[in-house]
Amino acid sequence: MSEVLVVGGGIIGLLTARELVDAGAEVTLIEMGETGRESSWAGGGIISPVYPWRYPDAVTALATWSQHAYPGLAEALVHETGIDPELTVSGMLVLDLEEQARAFSWAERHGHAIETVEGPHLHEIETQLGPGLTRGLLLPHIAQIRTPRLAKAVRRSVEERIALRENEEVLELLVDGARVTGVRTSTGTLEARRVVICAGAWTAKLLEQFGRTPEITPVRGQMILFYGKPGQINHITLHREQYLIPRRDGRMLFGSTLEHTGFVKTTTAEVKEALYRAAFEMFPVLKRTPIEDHWAGLRPSSPSGIPFIGAYPAVDGLFINAGHFRNGLVTGPASARLAADLALGRTPILDPAPYAVDAAR
């Protein structure tokens, strides 16, 4: 019997397992496919919510805690595994003029640096911008991380310290009276004193047996990857709900869509073309830059974007850490720490009330 069973091997599940095993718990992690291959792999890895001033304070609290934690986490992962997740302070340019008042108000309340850049100065710091883009907001301290490398590094850091079971689907949560006792899977039964559901968009399906599920639904996002040159574009750049993320090696991610297609995560030619047009309108140089890849992932949406982190009502020993929508990477370290605090009965790093499963959203 494991002390804690973590269901779901995306970045949320992996980081949660890492927090638990670092605290001395005996941990089993079970994943229906391969770890880090769903929304964690597909995400862009901006260490900030996109347009962060649009989100509730509960999301900002998780994001801010995580932003402070990421440098230490990245350094520890390099030391432990030799895998560099490429945490890079790129800064973030927001080119939507109507966002200025809300952005400065948010920055002042939460202590985030922000400045206006316009005219020649804007094109000095980002020389490839389209000529029609003349003014923006710069958040100079925003970083990014390479999501597949992060997931691989976290997995490597825990795989010798936990029981890791991949390609094994959880079919049922086992309960004795009002207490969780484990899970039934496609290969058998696993017993555990506590279970933490970190199954992303699939979380609600796992909880259907109790007749009450958190409002977590899949939202498809498609992205394209350009094969560019290092230093060609330097900042994470947002415009008209789309973003570009330049990697150290010159590759550039551009996305992404918000599509309510259920659990269908296939790509479409129409979206690929629309993303391509939007990308070279932002940066004309991309019209001459080859597209290397095009993929889709399923984000676990939740009301107001606030994730569910905490105990599941009426079932002792059952916890949830899911529903992060577009912010799983930026809120991951804080979410994992908070979930571990609550599962282990420690003093939580943040007030858990806004994330409770039965909280009004």
JOLINZI-V823412 format. One record per residue. N is the residue number from 1. RES is the residue in one small letter. PHI is phi in degrees with one decimal (999 if undefined). Layout:
n->N res->RES phi->PHI
n->N res->RES phi->PHI
//
This chain:
n->1 res->m phi->999
n->2 res->s phi->-83.4
n->3 res->e phi->-69.9
n->4 res->v phi->-136.1
n->5 res->l phi->-110.8
n->6 res->v phi->-100.7
n->7 res->v phi->-103.7
n->8 res->g phi->117.6
n->9 res->g phi->-115.5
n->10 res->g phi->-77.6
n->11 res->i phi->-64.0
n->12 res->i phi->-65.2
n->13 res->g phi->-64.5
n->14 res->l phi->-64.3
n->15 res->l phi->-67.0
n->16 res->t phi->-64.2
n->17 res->a phi->-60.6
n->18 res->r phi->-65.0
n->19 res->e phi->-62.1
n->20 res->l phi->-67.2
n->21 res->v phi->-72.2
n->22 res->d phi->-63.3
n->23 res->a phi->-83.4
n->24 res->g phi->97.1
n->25 res->a phi->-77.8
n->26 res->e phi->-86.5
n->27 res->v phi->-123.7
n->28 res->t phi->-117.0
n->29 res->l phi->-117.3
n->30 res->i phi->-122.2
n->31 res->e phi->-134.9
n->32 res->m phi->-69.9
n->33 res->g phi->-123.9
n->34 res->e phi->-108.5
n->35 res->t phi->-61.4
n->36 res->g phi->70.0
n->37 res->r phi->-105.9
n->38 res->e phi->-99.5
n->39 res->s phi->-64.1
n->40 res->s phi->-61.9
n->41 res->w phi->-71.0
n->42 res->a phi->-79.6
n->43 res->g phi->-72.2
n->44 res->g phi->-78.4
n->45 res->g phi->88.3
n->46 res->i phi->-71.7
n->47 res->i phi->-87.7
n->48 res->s phi->-169.5
n->49 res->p phi->-60.6
n->50 res->v phi->-70.9
n->51 res->y phi->51.6
n->52 res->p phi->-61.0
n->53 res->w phi->-72.6
n->54 res->r phi->-85.9
n->55 res->y phi->-102.2
n->56 res->p phi->-63.6
n->57 res->d phi->-59.2
n->58 res->a phi->-63.4
n->59 res->v phi->-72.4
n->60 res->t phi->-59.1
n->61 res->a phi->-62.0
n->62 res->l phi->-64.5
n->63 res->a phi->-65.0
n->64 res->t phi->-64.4
n->65 res->w phi->-60.4
n->66 res->s phi->-67.4
n->67 res->q phi->-59.3
n->68 res->h phi->-72.5
n->69 res->a phi->-82.5
n->70 res->y phi->-60.2
n->71 res->p phi->-57.5
n->72 res->g phi->-65.8
n->73 res->l phi->-65.1
n->74 res->a phi->-61.3
n->75 res->e phi->-63.7
n->76 res->a phi->-63.2
n->77 res->l phi->-66.4
n->78 res->v phi->-61.1
n->79 res->h phi->-64.3
n->80 res->e phi->-76.8
n->81 res->t phi->-122.7
n->82 res->g phi->78.6
n->83 res->i phi->-98.8
n->84 res->d phi->-92.0
n->85 res->p phi->-76.6
n->86 res->e phi->58.4
n->87 res->l phi->-68.0
n->88 res->t phi->-134.8
n->89 res->v phi->-82.9
n->90 res->s phi->-93.9
n->91 res->g phi->74.0
n->92 res->m phi->-129.5
n->93 res->l phi->-97.5
n->94 res->v phi->-116.3
n->95 res->l phi->-101.5
n->96 res->d phi->-98.4
n->97 res->l phi->-63.6
n->98 res->e phi->-68.9
n->99 res->e phi->-85.4
n->100 res->q phi->-60.6
n->101 res->a phi->-61.4
n->102 res->r phi->-63.7
n->103 res->a phi->-65.0
n->104 res->f phi->-68.9
n->105 res->s phi->-62.7
n->106 res->w phi->-62.9
n->107 res->a phi->-62.3
n->108 res->e phi->-67.0
n->109 res->r phi->-67.9
n->110 res->h phi->-109.1
n->111 res->g phi->72.9
n->112 res->h phi->-102.3
n->113 res->a phi->-76.2
n->114 res->i phi->-156.4
n->115 res->e phi->-148.7
n->116 res->t phi->-89.4
n->117 res->v phi->-127.3
n->118 res->e phi->-152.5
n->119 res->g phi->57.7
n->120 res->p phi->-58.4
n->121 res->h phi->-62.5
n->122 res->l phi->-60.1
n->123 res->h phi->-80.3
n->124 res->e phi->-74.7
n->125 res->i phi->-83.1
n->126 res->e phi->-142.5
n->127 res->t phi->-68.9
n->128 res->q phi->-92.2
n->129 res->l phi->-59.6
n->130 res->g phi->-62.2
n->131 res->p phi->-63.5
n->132 res->g phi->-78.4
n->133 res->l phi->-95.3
n->134 res->t phi->-122.7
n->135 res->r phi->-152.3
n->136 res->g phi->-159.5
n->137 res->l phi->-113.0
n->138 res->l phi->-114.3
n->139 res->l phi->-105.0
n->140 res->p phi->-71.0
n->141 res->h phi->-99.4
n->142 res->i phi->-72.5
n->143 res->a phi->-112.8
n->144 res->q phi->-136.4
n->145 res->i phi->-139.5
n->146 res->r phi->-84.0
n->147 res->t phi->-61.1
n->148 res->p phi->-62.5
n->149 res->r phi->-69.4
n->150 res->l phi->-63.4
n->151 res->a phi->-61.3
n->152 res->k phi->-64.6
n->153 res->a phi->-67.8
n->154 res->v phi->-65.9
n->155 res->r phi->-59.2
n->156 res->r phi->-59.6
n->157 res->s phi->-70.6
n->158 res->v phi->-113.6
n->159 res->e phi->-64.5
n->160 res->e phi->-91.7
n->161 res->r phi->-113.7
n->162 res->i phi->-128.1
n->163 res->a phi->-88.7
n->164 res->l phi->-108.4
n->165 res->r phi->-124.4
n->166 res->e phi->-106.0
n->167 res->n phi->54.6
n->168 res->e phi->-138.5
n->169 res->e phi->-92.7
n->170 res->v phi->-80.4
n->171 res->l phi->-99.9
n->172 res->e phi->-158.6
n->173 res->l phi->-89.7
n->174 res->l phi->-95.9
n->175 res->v phi->-133.4
n->176 res->d phi->-115.6
n->177 res->g phi->68.6
n->178 res->a phi->-114.7
n->179 res->r phi->-128.2
n->180 res->v phi->-70.3
n->181 res->t phi->-122.6
n->182 res->g phi->150.3
n->183 res->v phi->-142.0
n->184 res->r phi->-103.8
n->185 res->t phi->-118.5
n->186 res->s phi->-67.1
n->187 res->t phi->-120.9
n->188 res->g phi->155.3
n->189 res->t phi->-117.5
n->190 res->l phi->-122.4
n->191 res->e phi->-95.8
n->192 res->a phi->-158.2
n->193 res->r phi->-78.0
n->194 res->r phi->-138.0
n->195 res->v phi->-128.2
n->196 res->v phi->-115.8
n->197 res->i phi->-87.8
n->198 res->c phi->-125.2
n->199 res->a phi->-95.9
n->200 res->g phi->55.7
n->201 res->a phi->-64.7
n->202 res->w phi->-92.5
n->203 res->t phi->-60.9
n->204 res->a phi->-60.6
n->205 res->k phi->-60.6
n->206 res->l phi->-67.3
n->207 res->l phi->-97.5
n->208 res->e phi->-59.2
n->209 res->q phi->-62.1
n->210 res->f phi->-91.1
n->211 res->g phi->77.4
n->212 res->r phi->-144.6
n->213 res->t phi->-124.6
n->214 res->p phi->-67.1
n->215 res->e phi->-78.3
n->216 res->i phi->-121.7
n->217 res->t phi->-131.9
n->218 res->p phi->-77.0
n->219 res->v phi->-129.3
n->220 res->r phi->-73.4
n->221 res->g phi->-130.2
n->222 res->q phi->-109.2
n->223 res->m phi->-136.6
n->224 res->i phi->-122.5
n->225 res->l phi->-122.9
n->226 res->f phi->-94.1
n->227 res->y phi->-98.3
n->228 res->g phi->-102.5
n->229 res->k phi->-116.4
n->230 res->p phi->-57.1
n->231 res->g phi->81.5
n->232 res->q phi->-64.2
n->233 res->i phi->-131.2
n->234 res->n phi->-112.4
n->235 res->h phi->-110.0
n->236 res->i phi->-59.7
n->237 res->t phi->-130.5
n->238 res->l phi->-115.7
n->239 res->h phi->-161.0
n->240 res->r phi->52.2
n->241 res->e phi->74.2
n->242 res->q phi->-107.3
n->243 res->y phi->-139.8
n->244 res->l phi->-120.0
n->245 res->i phi->-124.3
n->246 res->p phi->-87.7
n->247 res->r phi->-86.1
n->248 res->r phi->-60.7
n->249 res->d phi->-86.1
n->250 res->g phi->99.5
n->251 res->r phi->-65.0
n->252 res->m phi->-136.1
n->253 res->l phi->-90.0
n->254 res->f phi->-134.3
n->255 res->g phi->-175.8
n->256 res->s phi->-140.5
n->257 res->t phi->-91.7
n->258 res->l phi->-124.6
n->259 res->e phi->-127.0
n->260 res->h phi->-92.6
n->261 res->t phi->-118.3
n->262 res->g phi->68.0
n->263 res->f phi->-94.3
n->264 res->v phi->-85.1
n->265 res->k phi->-122.3
n->266 res->t phi->-71.9
n->267 res->t phi->-86.8
n->268 res->t phi->-131.0
n->269 res->a phi->-64.9
n->270 res->e phi->-63.7
n->271 res->v phi->-68.9
n->272 res->k phi->-57.9
n->273 res->e phi->-66.7
n->274 res->a phi->-64.8
n->275 res->l phi->-64.8
n->276 res->y phi->-62.0
n->277 res->r phi->-63.5
n->278 res->a phi->-64.2
n->279 res->a phi->-66.4
n->280 res->f phi->-80.6
n->281 res->e phi->-68.9
n->282 res->m phi->-74.9
n->283 res->f phi->-130.7
n->284 res->p phi->-54.4
n->285 res->v phi->-60.2
n->286 res->l phi->-70.0
n->287 res->k phi->-65.5
n->288 res->r phi->-106.7
n->289 res->t phi->-112.5
n->290 res->p phi->-67.3
n->291 res->i phi->-84.9
n->292 res->e phi->-92.2
n->293 res->d phi->-157.6
n->294 res->h phi->-152.2
n->295 res->w phi->-144.5
n->296 res->a phi->-137.9
n->297 res->g phi->-140.7
n->298 res->l phi->-111.5
n->299 res->r phi->-83.4
n->300 res->p phi->-89.3
n->301 res->s phi->-77.3
n->302 res->s phi->-149.7
n->303 res->p phi->-58.0
n->304 res->s phi->66.0
n->305 res->g phi->77.2
n->306 res->i phi->-85.0
n->307 res->p phi->-71.1
n->308 res->f phi->-93.6
n->309 res->i phi->-135.7
n->310 res->g phi->149.5
n->311 res->a phi->-73.0
n->312 res->y phi->-81.6
n->313 res->p phi->-60.8
n->314 res->a phi->74.7
n->315 res->v phi->-129.1
n->316 res->d phi->-63.2
n->317 res->g phi->85.6
n->318 res->l phi->-106.2
n->319 res->f phi->-130.4
n->320 res->i phi->-128.2
n->321 res->n phi->-142.2
n->322 res->a phi->-160.8
n->323 res->g phi->87.5
n->324 res->h phi->-82.8
n->325 res->f phi->53.0
n->326 res->r phi->-89.7
n->327 res->n phi->-121.3
n->328 res->g phi->-62.5
n->329 res->l phi->-71.2
n->330 res->v phi->-72.8
n->331 res->t phi->-100.3
n->332 res->g phi->-56.3
n->333 res->p phi->-59.9
n->334 res->a phi->-67.7
n->335 res->s phi->-61.7
n->336 res->a phi->-65.3
n->337 res->r phi->-64.0
n->338 res->l phi->-64.0
n->339 res->a phi->-62.3
n->340 res->a phi->-65.5
n->341 res->d phi->-56.2
n->342 res->l phi->-70.6
n->343 res->a phi->-67.7
n->344 res->l phi->-96.6
n->345 res->g phi->75.1
n->346 res->r phi->-89.3
n->347 res->t phi->-66.1
n->348 res->p phi->-75.0
n->349 res->i phi->-68.8
n->350 res->l phi->-135.1
n->351 res->d phi->-60.1
n->352 res->p phi->-78.4
n->353 res->a phi->-56.1
n->354 res->p phi->-65.4
n->355 res->y phi->-103.1
n->356 res->a phi->-60.9
n->357 res->v phi->-62.0
n->358 res->d phi->-99.5
n->359 res->a phi->-72.9
n->360 res->a phi->-68.9
n->361 res->r phi->-115.0
//
